[in-house]
Amino acid sequence: MTKAEVLQLKMTATRVRMGVIEATHSAKSGHPGGSLSAADVLTYLYFKVLNVDTENPQDPTRDRFVPVSYTHLRAHETLRHL
């Protein structure tokens, strides 16, 4: 990866963290630690590894991501809306 790609992924992971914090604050409950700590890994997977197409979510060849726990779900939901 180029330095620009790495920087872009870092900026995206920061946006994911902000989304997690905003969602947790809006809900007035939650445990954001798991999602915050998983932001970098999930961002890399979503944008560099997984075959996802937000324009065609019913594509039968798309990859599926299953969060390992509920605490990681908020980061995944944030990624889906970027």
Buried (B, 14 or more C-beta within 10 A) or exposed (E): EEEEEEEBBEEBBEBBBEBBBEBBEEEEEBEBEBBBEBBBEBBBBBBEEBEBEEEEEEEEEBEEBEBEEEBBBBBBBBBEEE
